[in-house]
Amino acid sequence: MKVTKSKRNKRILEFYKTLHSLTEPYRVLVDGSFVFAALKNKIHIKEQLPILLGGSAVPYVSNCILNELRNMGDDLSGAVLIVKHYQKIKCFHKAADNPNSRRCILAAVGNNNQEKLFVASQDKTLIKWLRESGGIPIIKLNNNVPYLEKPSFHTLDQKLNIEESKKLPKAWEKPYLSAPERPKEFKKKKKKNPNPLSCLKKKKKPEEHDKPKSKNRTRVRSRRSAGQFNSDSNRDKNLDFNVSEHVDSNPSQNVE
């Protein structure tokens, strides 16, 4: 089986799993047309079903299907030998009712497929009825390869109805919903005590004439110009020179 086909089958299988909560081993109800086609194309049903469904699968038949194959003559004797070893589902039809495999299969999957059955068939009339019933996974043969058929429109509609019904209130919820709503009681807020800090007396700010005057002493520095600084320095040098000359001219005074 190709990868694309296996992915497609897995996607369809997941759809039916959520719809009917299908679990392994999967139960596959096989009719005479499918068994005959598989025998003709040399397909082993017991081996191919687990591969198709990705898990353990068990083929089933009913007494009506087995009797129908027997009544078709020796051409289907090989199919009868294969079907004999399959497990049987309960069938309450009697020979006087003149049952056939179609009616038996429809009865088995009735009541929204409570038995959680797959149906493997090549019968076009039966497949049409199953599509209209909805909610029944159908297995067919195409080019000697078994595959799961896409869900029909009725099946998709059935799933939508199930999802909508889940949103409805349950039986135990209805009494609570029908009861009248009680009016809400609003509690009055109690008066709170004032903030103690807000109750304190405000302190008086000192007025401007009461404030002590601060003595701001400003100093003004005068900068000398560059020319004035040079003249003062020259004057100091001349004074030093004159003093030295005066001291040297009176040696006697220096000795004393």
PLY file of the C-alpha trace (Angstrom):
ply
format ascii 1.0
element vertex 256
property float x
property float y
property float z
element edge 255
property int vertex1
property int vertex2
end_header
0.00 0.00 0.00
1.34 3.44 -0.94
2.09 6.06 1.69
-0.63 8.44 0.44
-3.28 5.70 0.59
-2.24 4.60 4.08
-2.44 8.21 5.33
-5.86 8.57 3.75
-7.10 5.38 5.43
-5.72 6.51 8.80
-7.51 9.84 8.50
-10.84 8.16 7.70
-10.33 5.62 10.49
-9.72 8.42 13.02
-12.98 10.02 11.92
-14.96 6.85 12.68
-13.06 6.30 15.92
-14.28 9.63 17.25
-17.79 9.03 15.91
-18.35 5.54 17.37
-15.47 5.18 19.86
-14.09 2.23 17.90
-11.46 0.11 19.63
-9.37 -2.91 18.73
-10.00 -5.60 17.73
-12.06 -4.08 14.92
-15.10 -6.14 13.87
-15.59 -6.39 10.09
-18.84 -7.86 8.75
-18.01 -9.46 5.39
-20.64 -10.34 2.77
-20.52 -12.89 -0.06
-19.63 -10.39 -2.81
-16.50 -9.24 -0.97
-15.38 -12.80 -0.20
-15.88 -13.83 -3.84
-13.91 -10.79 -5.14
-11.08 -11.44 -2.67
-10.93 -15.12 -3.65
-10.89 -14.21 -7.35
-8.02 -11.71 -6.90
-6.13 -13.99 -4.48
-6.43 -11.65 -1.50
-6.17 -13.10 2.00
-8.82 -11.20 3.96
-7.54 -12.09 7.44
-4.07 -10.79 6.56
-5.13 -7.64 4.70
-7.68 -6.27 7.18
-5.14 -5.64 10.01
-2.81 -3.93 7.51
-5.64 -1.73 6.27
-6.90 -0.73 9.72
-3.50 -0.55 11.39
-4.50 -2.89 14.21
-6.03 -6.24 15.01
-9.20 -6.94 13.02
-11.59 -9.91 13.05
-13.85 -10.82 10.08
-17.47 -11.74 10.89
-20.37 -13.30 8.97
-23.97 -14.16 9.76
-26.05 -17.27 9.12
-27.94 -15.40 6.40
-24.70 -14.63 4.52
-23.48 -18.21 4.85
-26.80 -19.70 3.66
-26.90 -17.30 0.70
-23.46 -18.41 -0.45
-24.44 -22.06 -0.16
-27.55 -21.52 -2.27
-25.52 -19.92 -5.11
-24.10 -23.25 -6.28
-20.74 -24.88 -6.62
-19.12 -21.77 -8.11
-18.99 -20.23 -4.64
-18.00 -23.39 -2.79
-14.50 -21.94 -2.22
-16.01 -18.82 -0.66
-18.15 -21.00 1.61
-15.05 -22.86 2.83
-13.37 -19.54 3.70
-16.41 -18.05 5.45
-16.95 -21.15 7.61
-13.93 -20.25 9.73
-15.04 -16.68 10.40
-16.73 -15.69 13.62
-20.50 -15.25 13.52
-22.68 -12.43 14.73
-26.09 -13.07 16.21
-28.76 -13.32 13.55
-32.41 -13.81 14.52
-33.78 -14.28 11.00
-35.62 -17.49 10.19
-35.85 -19.36 6.92
-39.58 -18.58 6.73
-38.76 -14.86 6.65
-36.89 -15.39 3.36
-33.97 -13.27 4.51
-30.99 -12.20 2.41
-27.55 -10.85 3.22
-28.53 -7.21 2.54
-31.37 -7.14 5.05
-29.31 -9.05 7.58
-26.40 -6.59 7.33
-28.71 -3.56 7.58
-30.31 -5.05 10.69
-26.88 -5.71 12.22
-25.70 -2.11 11.75
-29.04 -0.56 12.72
-29.65 1.67 15.73
-26.76 3.95 14.85
-24.33 1.02 14.52
-24.32 0.14 18.20
-22.34 -3.02 17.45
-19.50 -0.84 16.06
-19.13 -2.86 12.87
-17.25 -2.25 9.63
-18.96 -3.60 6.50
-16.86 -5.11 3.69
-18.86 -5.46 0.48
-18.78 -5.09 -3.30
-22.59 -4.97 -3.59
-23.48 -1.52 -5.04
-27.08 -1.63 -3.83
-26.04 -2.49 -0.28
-23.33 0.20 -0.30
-25.89 2.80 -1.40
-28.19 1.86 1.49
-25.29 1.99 3.95
-24.31 5.48 2.75
-27.87 6.72 3.24
-28.01 5.19 6.73
-24.86 7.06 7.72
-22.25 6.35 10.36
-21.11 2.99 8.93
-17.48 2.53 7.80
-17.40 0.74 4.43
-14.50 -1.35 3.10
-14.22 -2.01 -0.64
-11.77 -3.50 -3.11
-10.26 -1.27 -5.79
-7.65 -2.66 -8.17
-7.17 -5.64 -5.90
-6.42 -3.38 -2.92
-8.81 -2.99 0.04
-9.52 0.59 1.14
-11.83 2.56 3.43
-14.49 4.61 1.69
-14.83 8.30 2.54
-17.63 9.21 4.96
-20.86 9.98 3.12
-22.85 13.21 3.41
-25.28 11.54 5.81
-22.38 10.40 8.00
-20.96 13.93 8.18
-24.41 15.27 9.02
-24.77 12.65 11.73
-21.47 13.68 13.31
-22.54 17.32 13.26
-25.78 16.43 15.07
-23.85 14.49 17.70
-21.55 17.46 18.32
-24.54 19.79 18.65
-26.27 17.44 21.08
-23.18 17.49 23.31
-23.63 21.24 23.74
-27.17 20.80 25.11
-27.67 20.66 28.90
-27.64 17.22 30.46
-30.53 15.71 32.45
-29.04 16.59 35.84
-28.39 20.18 34.69
-31.96 20.95 33.55
-33.54 21.44 37.03
-30.91 24.05 37.86
-31.44 25.85 34.56
-35.26 25.92 34.85
-35.24 27.27 38.43
-35.77 31.07 38.65
-32.74 33.09 39.45
-32.58 34.59 42.90
-32.23 38.36 43.06
-28.78 39.40 44.03
-28.43 40.91 47.49
-26.28 43.99 47.58
-24.49 44.55 50.86
-24.21 48.11 52.11
-20.71 49.26 52.70
-19.96 50.19 56.30
-18.68 53.63 57.14
-14.97 53.56 57.73
-13.15 55.66 60.32
-11.22 58.63 58.97
-7.51 58.45 58.49
-5.85 59.55 61.79
-3.18 61.46 59.90
-5.81 63.53 58.16
-7.22 64.56 61.57
-3.98 66.21 62.74
-3.88 70.02 62.92
-1.97 71.72 60.21
1.29 73.33 61.28
1.63 77.08 60.69
4.32 78.10 58.29
6.64 80.93 59.53
5.97 84.26 57.85
8.62 86.01 55.79
9.38 88.92 58.22
9.94 86.42 61.07
12.63 84.57 59.21
16.23 85.41 60.29
18.09 87.34 57.67
21.14 85.54 56.45
24.28 87.61 55.88
25.41 87.03 52.42
28.90 88.35 51.99
29.99 88.94 48.47
33.56 89.46 47.50
34.60 91.33 44.42
37.96 90.45 43.04
39.74 92.76 40.65
41.94 91.22 38.09
45.13 92.89 37.01
45.88 93.40 33.44
49.01 91.88 31.93
50.75 95.29 31.50
50.10 96.37 35.06
51.48 93.07 36.39
54.76 93.53 34.45
55.23 97.13 35.66
54.75 96.10 39.30
57.31 93.34 39.01
59.89 95.70 37.46
59.30 98.19 40.25
60.01 95.54 42.91
63.25 94.60 41.20
64.48 98.22 41.16
63.71 98.57 44.86
65.81 95.51 45.72
68.70 96.80 43.65
68.75 100.23 45.33
68.69 98.70 48.82
71.74 96.56 48.07
73.71 99.54 46.82
72.91 101.51 49.94
74.14 98.74 52.20
77.50 98.41 50.36
78.24 102.16 50.44
78.27 102.28 54.30
80.50 99.40 55.48
80.93 100.80 58.92
77.29 100.71 59.55
77.17 97.15 58.43
79.89 96.12 60.92
78.16 97.68 63.80
0 1
1 2
2 3
3 4
4 5
5 6
6 7
7 8
8 9
9 10
10 11
11 12
12 13
13 14
14 15
15 16
16 17
17 18
18 19
19 20
20 21
21 22
22 23
23 24
24 25
25 26
26 27
27 28
28 29
29 30
30 31
31 32
32 33
33 34
34 35
35 36
36 37
37 38
38 39
39 40
40 41
41 42
42 43
43 44
44 45
45 46
46 47
47 48
48 49
49 50
50 51
51 52
52 53
53 54
54 55
55 56
56 57
57 58
58 59
59 60
60 61
61 62
62 63
63 64
64 65
65 66
66 67
67 68
68 69
69 70
70 71
71 72
72 73
73 74
74 75
75 76
76 77
77 78
78 79
79 80
80 81
81 82
82 83
83 84
84 85
85 86
86 87
87 88
88 89
89 90
90 91
91 92
92 93
93 94
94 95
95 96
96 97
97 98
98 99
99 100
100 101
101 102
102 103
103 104
104 105
105 106
106 107
107 108
108 109
109 110
110 111
111 112
112 113
113 114
114 115
115 116
116 117
117 118
118 119
119 120
120 121
121 122
122 123
123 124
124 125
125 126
126 127
127 128
128 129
129 130
130 131
131 132
132 133
133 134
134 135
135 136
136 137
137 138
138 139
139 140
140 141
141 142
142 143
143 144
144 145
145 146
146 147
147 148
148 149
149 150
150 151
151 152
152 153
153 154
154 155
155 156
156 157
157 158
158 159
159 160
160 161
161 162
162 163
163 164
164 165
165 166
166 167
167 168
168 169
169 170
170 171
171 172
172 173
173 174
174 175
175 176
176 177
177 178
178 179
179 180
180 181
181 182
182 183
183 184
184 185
185 186
186 187
187 188
188 189
189 190
190 191
191 192
192 193
193 194
194 195
195 196
196 197
197 198
198 199
199 200
200 201
201 202
202 203
203 204
204 205
205 206
206 207
207 208
208 209
209 210
210 211
211 212
212 213
213 214
214 215
215 216
216 217
217 218
218 219
219 220
220 221
221 222
222 223
223 224
224 225
225 226
226 227
227 228
228 229
229 230
230 231
231 232
232 233
233 234
234 235
235 236
236 237
237 238
238 239
239 240
240 241
241 242
242 243
243 244
244 245
245 246
246 247
247 248
248 249
249 250
250 251
251 252
252 253
253 254
254 255
